[in-house]
Amino acid sequence: MNIFRGFIYDVRNKQNLDIYITVLLAFTISGLGFFQVTNLTVIASAVLATLALVSVSLLVNRRENELIMKDFSKIEFLSNRFDEVIKGIDVKVGFVPEDSDQPGTGRAKVRDIISKALHEVLVLDHIFMRVSEKKNNAERKGYYDELIRKVVSCKGNSFRYRRILQISERQTISDLLSEDSVLQNHCIDLVKIGESKPEIASLKSCPPLYQGTFILIDRRYLIIEIPILDPDFHHHTDGGQFIFDDSSGTIINHFIQFFHRADAFSILVKSKDLRN
C-alpha cells in the first residue's frame, strides 16, 4: 500500500518518472521474451534502449548530486564564516530582576556599573503614565544620587551625563514627574548642573521614539529596562534589566544611533518646565 501511495505521489508531482518508465520497459521486454511474442532482435533493441534510458537517468542523478554537494559546501563555508563572526563578537549578557533580594542585583547592580564609569552615561528614558509606589525607594534614590555624584566630582570635562525623557505631546514633564518624587528631584538637580555646566550634563525631552528605557555607559555597557504592567492596579513596575557587556561595540553602536536620533528631535528642559 505504501509503495502504491508513493507511486501516486511521484506521478502527481512528476518525480522519478524515468525510473518508473525503465521498470515498465523492463517488465514489458521480459514478458514479450518469456511468451515469445517477438523475436530476439526486437528484444535486444529494447534492452539497449532501456540501458540508454538508465544511463541518462544515472547521469542526471549524478549531476543533481554534484549540485547538492556544491550547495552543502557553500552552507558549510557560510557556517564556518558565521562561527568566525560569532567568535569575534565579545558580548556578555545577564539579567537581574528588579525585585531580587540578592546583593548586587536589581538597581544596585546598575548603580555599581555607573560608579565605575569613566567617560559618559547616556540615558534614553521612557516615562509611563502612572508609576508604582514601589519606585519611590532608597535603592532608586541611591542610583540617581550616584549619577549626580559622578558629574559633580568629575575633573574638568572628563565625564558627561545626558538624559532624554520621551514624552508625548499631550503630556508635560511636570505632571509626569509629580507621581515620581525620586526622579523629579533627580531631574531638578540635573537641570541645575546643566545650566552652569552644559558641556557635562543635560536634561532634554523628545517625542516617544523608543518604547522603553535604555542606558549606555562608556559605550561598552548597555542596560535595557524591562517594564511590567500590573493588571490589577494598572501601573508599571520595573521587571528587571538586561545588562550587555559589549566591548566590541557590535550591539551598543546601534543603540548609540538610537540615542543620537532621539537627541536630534529633543529640546532642552529648563527649571521652569519642572514646576507644577
C-alpha positions in Angstrom: 0.0 0.0 0.0 2.8 2.4 0.9 4.6 1.6 -2.5 1.3 2.4 -4.3 0.9 5.7 -2.4 4.5 6.6 -3.2 3.8 5.9 -6.9 0.7 8.1 -7.0 2.6 10.9 -5.2 5.6 10.7 -7.6 3.3 10.7 -10.7 1.3 13.7 -9.4 4.5 15.6 -8.6 6.3 14.4 -11.8 9.1 12.9 -9.8 11.2 9.7 -10.6 9.3 9.2 -13.9 12.4 7.9 -15.6 12.7 5.1 -13.1 9.1 4.1 -13.5 9.4 4.1 -17.3 12.6 2.0 -17.0 10.8 -0.6 -14.7 7.8 -0.7 -17.1 10.0 -1.3 -20.1 12.0 -4.0 -18.3 8.8 -5.9 -17.3 7.4 -5.4 -20.8 10.5 -6.8 -22.5 10.7 -9.6 -20.1 7.1 -10.5 -20.8 7.5 -10.4 -24.5 10.6 -12.6 -24.4 9.0 -15.1 -22.0 5.9 -15.6 -24.0 7.9 -15.4 -27.3 5.7 -12.7 -28.7 8.5 -11.1 -30.5 11.9 -12.1 -31.8 15.3 -11.7 -30.1 16.3 -8.8 -32.4 13.4 -6.6 -31.1 14.1 -7.7 -27.6 17.8 -6.8 -27.9 16.9 -3.4 -29.3 14.5 -2.8 -26.5 17.2 -3.8 -23.9 19.7 -1.4 -25.4 17.0 1.4 -25.3 16.3 0.6 -21.7 20.0 0.7 -20.9 20.3 4.0 -22.6 17.4 5.4 -20.5 19.1 4.0 -17.4 22.4 5.7 -18.3 20.7 9.0 -18.9 18.9 8.7 -15.6 22.2 8.0 -13.8 23.9 11.0 -15.5 21.0 13.3 -14.4 21.2 11.9 -10.8 25.0 12.3 -10.7 24.6 15.9 -11.9 22.0 16.6 -9.2 24.3 15.0 -6.6 27.1 17.3 -7.7 24.9 20.3 -7.3 23.8 19.2 -3.9 27.4 18.7 -2.8 28.2 22.2 -4.0 25.3 23.6 -2.1 26.4 21.7 1.0 30.0 23.1 0.6 28.5 26.6 0.4 26.4 26.0 3.5 29.5 24.7 5.3 31.5 27.7 4.2 28.8 30.1 5.4 28.5 28.2 8.7 32.3 28.5 9.2 32.2 32.2 8.5 29.3 32.6 10.9 31.2 30.8 13.6 34.2 33.1 12.9 32.0 36.2 13.2 30.4 35.0 16.4 33.8 34.3 17.9 34.8 37.9 17.0 31.8 39.3 18.9 32.7 39.8 22.6 29.3 40.3 24.2 28.2 39.1 27.7 24.6 39.2 28.6 23.0 39.0 32.0 19.6 39.6 33.5 18.9 40.9 37.0 15.3 41.0 38.4 14.4 44.3 40.0 12.7 42.6 43.0 15.6 40.3 43.7 16.8 40.3 47.4 20.2 39.1 46.4 23.2 41.5 46.9 24.4 43.2 43.7 21.2 42.7 41.7 18.4 45.0 40.5 19.1 48.7 40.6 22.1 48.1 42.9 23.9 46.3 40.0 23.3 49.2 37.7 24.5 51.6 40.3 27.7 49.6 40.7 28.4 49.8 36.9 27.7 53.6 36.9 30.0 54.1 39.9 32.9 52.7 37.8 32.0 54.7 34.6 34.9 56.7 33.3 33.6 58.8 30.4 29.9 59.1 29.9 26.4 57.9 30.8 23.6 58.3 28.2 20.0 57.6 29.1 17.0 57.5 26.8 14.1 57.4 29.3 10.5 56.5 28.8 8.1 57.7 31.5 4.9 55.8 31.8 1.6 57.4 32.6 1.5 56.1 36.2 4.4 55.0 38.3 4.2 52.3 41.0 4.7 53.5 44.6 7.4 50.9 44.9 9.6 53.1 42.7 9.9 55.7 45.4 12.5 53.8 47.4 16.0 54.2 48.8 17.6 52.0 46.2 16.4 54.1 43.3 17.5 57.3 45.2 20.9 55.9 45.7 21.1 55.1 41.9 20.2 58.7 41.0 22.5 60.1 43.6 25.4 58.1 42.2 24.8 59.7 38.8 24.8 63.2 40.3 27.9 62.4 42.3 29.8 61.2 39.2 29.0 64.5 37.4 29.8 66.8 40.3 33.1 65.0 41.2 34.5 64.8 37.6 37.6 66.9 36.8 37.1 69.4 34.1 35.1 67.9 31.2 36.3 64.3 31.6 32.8 63.0 32.3 29.3 63.8 31.0 25.8 62.7 31.8 23.0 63.2 29.3 19.3 62.1 29.9 16.5 62.4 27.4 12.9 62.0 28.5 10.5 60.6 25.9 7.1 62.4 26.5 4.1 62.6 24.2 2.8 66.0 23.1 -0.4 65.6 25.3 1.7 65.3 28.5 4.0 67.6 30.4 7.2 66.8 32.3 5.9 68.4 35.5 2.7 66.3 35.5 4.5 63.1 34.9 7.3 63.7 37.5 4.8 64.7 40.1 4.0 61.0 40.6 7.7 60.1 41.0 9.3 62.3 43.6 12.7 60.5 43.3 13.0 61.1 39.6 11.6 64.6 40.0 14.3 65.6 42.5 16.9 64.0 40.3 15.8 66.0 37.2 15.8 69.2 39.2 19.4 68.5 40.3 20.4 67.6 36.8 18.9 70.8 35.3 20.7 72.9 37.8 24.1 71.4 36.9 23.3 71.6 33.2 22.5 75.3 33.5 26.0 76.0 34.8 27.9 73.3 33.0 26.0 72.3 29.8 29.1 70.5 28.5 28.9 67.8 31.1 25.2 67.5 32.0 21.9 68.0 30.2 18.3 67.0 30.5 16.2 67.1 27.3 12.8 65.9 26.2 11.6 64.4 22.9 8.5 62.7 21.4 8.4 58.9 22.0 10.8 57.2 19.5 11.6 54.1 21.5 9.0 52.4 23.8 11.3 51.7 26.7 14.4 52.9 28.6 18.0 52.1 28.0 21.3 53.3 29.5 24.6 53.5 27.7 27.8 53.6 29.8 31.2 54.3 28.4 30.0 53.0 25.1 30.5 49.5 26.5 27.6 48.7 28.8 24.1 48.6 27.5 21.3 48.3 30.1 17.7 47.7 28.9 15.0 48.1 31.5 12.0 45.7 31.2 8.7 47.4 32.2 5.8 45.3 33.5 2.2 46.4 33.6 0.4 45.4 36.8 -3.1 44.3 35.6 -4.7 44.9 39.0 -3.6 48.4 39.7 -2.8 49.4 36.1 0.6 50.9 36.7 4.1 50.0 35.5 6.9 48.5 37.6 10.4 47.6 36.7 10.7 43.8 36.0 14.4 44.0 35.8 17.3 44.8 33.5 19.2 43.1 30.7 22.8 44.1 31.1 25.1 43.8 28.0 28.9 44.0 28.3 29.7 44.7 24.7 33.4 45.6 24.4 33.3 45.0 20.6 30.5 47.6 20.1 28.6 45.3 17.9 25.2 45.8 19.6 25.8 49.0 21.5 26.6 51.0 18.4 23.1 50.6 17.2 21.7 52.0 20.4 24.1 54.9 20.3 22.5 55.7 16.9 19.0 55.5 18.5 20.1 57.9 21.2 21.6 60.4 18.6 18.3 60.2 16.7 16.3 61.0 19.8 18.7 63.8 20.6 18.1 65.3 17.1 14.4 65.6 18.0 14.9 66.8 21.6 14.7 70.1 23.3 16.5 71.3 26.4 14.5 71.1 29.6 14.7 74.2 31.9 13.9 74.7 35.5 10.5 76.3 34.7 9.5 73.1 32.8 9.7 71.1 36.1 7.4 73.3 38.1 3.8 72.3 38.5 
